[in-house]
Amino acid sequence: MARKDFNYVLTIDPANQAAKEGIVALDNPPVNNPPVTAGPAVLPNPASTSPHETAKLKEARLFLNDAQKFIAEQKSVPDISTIANEAANLKIALTNFDEAGAVQSMAHLSALLMPISGFADFEKQQQADRNREDARQLAEASSEGDKNLYFIDNYLRENLGDPNTPSLIQLREQISSSQKKAAIEEITKANNSLQAYVNTNGLSNTYERIVSSYTNPATKNETPAPLSERLGITPKSAFLIDGPADEIALLYNASPSAPSVWVNIRGDIVFQGDTATLCFGQANPDITMSRYIERTLGEQGARKIVWGGAPCDLSRAGSTIDVITFQRGELLKQREDYIRALVKLIEGNSFRKYKMISDYASHSQQREVRSLQIERDVENDARKGVGVITVSDSPAVCVINLTPSEQVDGVKELLRRNQDLIAPKLTSDWQFVETTADLAFRGLQRQQCGYVAGQADDLRTLLQALRRDQIIKYSFAPVWFEVKDVEQATVDTNDARKQEILKKAEKNRADDAAKALELKRLQDQQSQKSEIERQLRQKNGVRARGLMNGIHDFVRGLAEKRLNDANNFFPNYSNWLERRFRDQWETFNVSSDVADFGTVQWNGRPVDAIVVRSVIQQKNRILGKYEDHCYMFGLVDDREFTMQRDPFSVDCESGSAVSKWKVGEKFQSQWNAN
């Protein structure tokens, strides 16, 4: 039967700016927060943030928000129409709480955005920000839970046998259980349940009285124990609390389960695979400090930093974190139980002191001094080499043409290596634009370039123009690349490019060789298979063709002579023929061949079985058409009892039906090589 294929083409009008504005303007789906209600002396059951929003829907909604923020910051976006269309699809799925649709659309949108320079780092930073916010909310919810547990315990102590006891015990279990799971939503629900119960059962004044002693404990006459004693500090861990507040500490994982860090035979700290997982023992670390610590670890061999959130999850740090870092003053702002947990890691030798940084406070001042010195030297023609002028945090860098021209690649490489010094707050990769000094100045004026990199003479010309017009606030980056640095970086870049080409060529050769071997293996297999089948068909051809001819004659008689299948031997085929005859189709030829021949087990006896493939050719005089149709026929030929058993007939497209018949009959082919 002839097949018809239909192709659908989706055409999107590439209105770049309108599409960009469309994706940025998408709103988040509304979140319903129904109020908690409760009757007298009953446990409330507060509603969730959204009765329909699953974890996957929440993930998709956050990803859409990230996409909107990223697109809004871009000057231009390739294929923006397709991106906007997919973002709209995701918004629709979120609005309809369609989890499957949202997951699929998010995957499509991610595939469109990931190739855009800077998006991967932007998304990573967004996730890090969310992790920090989740940690803050978890700490607040847990603290509220501790206060509520304090109320319940003291209320029960003051009111033994009170009718509220069973309900309060149940609420206590809810709060305690949710805290153990460390799930913000569950802790918040449990806290809300207690507050609703307190309000509903007239316990508000009692609650305020009891928790007042929790938040403002009564002053005792005795002097409170020193902080070091409360934390369990010994000389081994004293550096955690003793010293300048702005000093930065780095601790390394000394446990057997450390992910990447270890100490070699000389006592040096080594990062396996040049990778280190890092987390902060404080909340909301400054991004400039983060970049500074990244560079510090990079100089020690950890060129790839994987962030583990802030503050660190100390319960899992032994197996997930290589380095814990913090500013002492910020660590001391954490809750005492958190600091105490860090003390235990030090005292138990799970983490040890790695490095103390005392000059970070002067880091910014040093950068500013170096920046001003470079500016004076450029102005006085006292420097040769390449520097950078910065005017904004945009990732676009205008690189003024160099002589020789291939050194532009070396400058780009140096900018990448020193991005943390040039732009410590930048969260995405550089976007390079090669240009002239005049066009670079225009780029600065129009805010198309956040940075300009060039040789000293070009920067001096730019400096004079910037001072003359006084329309842009600028500064020199605190880095300077000498001529030899640029030349070496150019050589390194060219070597790396050549090595990449060689690696790719070698991989292609290896792939071609593997394909050739696989082709030869398949050819050998096919040759062996063909020989096996030739021998099988030579041995069994007479019996197989005898059975095939019997089926063929019967099938052709039904189709051409319109004989009656009185015994209903092939009912599917007979019924199909009847429908075709009613529609005025006539059979003018039937051709058949052996599809498979073999043996089956019938009551413990091996019996012949066959599958025949027949093509029925028909014409319709009224329609003026020809059509071919394929059918598969099979049966078990029990010659010992002169019976043909288990016949079947199916359309050739129903291949699974034939397979099921073979499995059911325990068919062993004597015709085809498997």
Beta strands, then each sheet from edge to edge (+ up, - down):
strand 1: 248-253
strand 2: 261-263
strand 3: 269-271
strand 4: 275-280
strand 5: 304-307
strand 6: 323-327
strand 7: 351-357
strand 8: 386-390
strand 9: 396-400
strand 10: 431-435
strand 11: 451-455
strand 12: 475-476
strand 13: 586-602
strand 14: 605-620
strand 15: 625-638
strand 16: 643-651
strand 17: 668-669
sheet 1: 5+ 4+ 6+ 1- 7+
sheet 2: 2+ 3-
sheet 3: 10+ 9+ 11+ 8- 12+
sheet 4: 16+ 15- 14+ 13- 17+
end
